[in-house]
Amino acid sequence: MKVCVIGSGTMGSGIGEVFAISSNEVVLYDIYENQIANARVRIEESLGKLRDSGKIKEEPRDIVSRIRFTTSPVRP
């Protein structure tokens, strides 16, 4: 499944992370470049903690590779 999340704040990045963990292709969109950059860092840190605690087995970089971070409007 392909999922588009509009807004990359705390809630949007969390939603995108959960979908990516579930093997979905995710487009994470925000109008602000700094929000996108912060979302990537937040997701990478969160996935690292999940892996270190044994809650996920997949490498964080593999999960992040399923997320497209963008400030360009998304078209279906």
C-alpha positions in Angstrom: 0.0 0.0 0.0 1.2 3.6 -0.6 0.3 6.1 2.0 0.6 9.9 2.0 0.8 11.8 5.2 0.3 15.5 5.1 2.2 17.3 7.8 5.4 16.0 9.3 5.1 17.3 12.9 5.1 14.9 15.9 1.8 13.3 14.9 2.5 13.1 11.1 5.9 11.7 11.5 4.6 9.1 14.0 1.9 8.0 11.6 4.4 7.7 8.7 6.8 5.7 10.9 4.1 3.2 11.9 3.0 2.7 8.2 6.7 2.3 7.1 7.3 -0.3 9.9 4.3 -2.2 8.5 6.1 -2.4 5.1 4.1 0.3 3.4 5.5 2.9 1.0 5.1 6.3 2.6 5.2 9.9 1.3 5.7 12.4 4.1 4.8 15.9 2.9 5.2 19.2 4.6 5.5 22.8 3.3 8.5 23.5 5.5 11.9 22.0 4.8 13.0 22.2 8.4 9.9 20.2 9.5 10.8 17.5 7.0 14.4 17.4 8.3 13.2 17.2 11.9 10.8 14.4 11.0 13.6 12.3 9.5 15.7 12.8 12.7 12.8 12.0 14.9 11.9 8.8 13.0 15.5 7.6 12.8 15.9 8.1 16.6 12.6 6.4 17.4 13.4 3.4 15.1 16.8 3.1 16.8 15.2 2.9 20.2 12.7 0.3 19.0 15.4 -1.9 17.5 17.6 -1.6 20.6 14.7 -2.6 22.8 13.9 -5.6 20.5 10.5 -4.3 19.5 11.5 -4.4 15.8 14.0 -6.6 14.1 14.4 -4.7 10.8 17.2 -2.2 10.4 16.0 1.4 10.8 17.7 2.4 7.5 15.6 -0.2 5.7 12.4 1.2 7.2 13.4 4.8 6.5 14.1 3.9 2.9 10.4 3.3 2.5 9.6 6.9 3.4 9.9 9.7 0.8 10.4 13.0 2.6 9.2 15.9 0.4 8.1 19.5 0.3 6.7 19.1 -3.2 2.9 18.8 -3.5 1.9 15.1 -3.9 -0.3 14.0 -6.8 -2.2 10.7 -6.7 
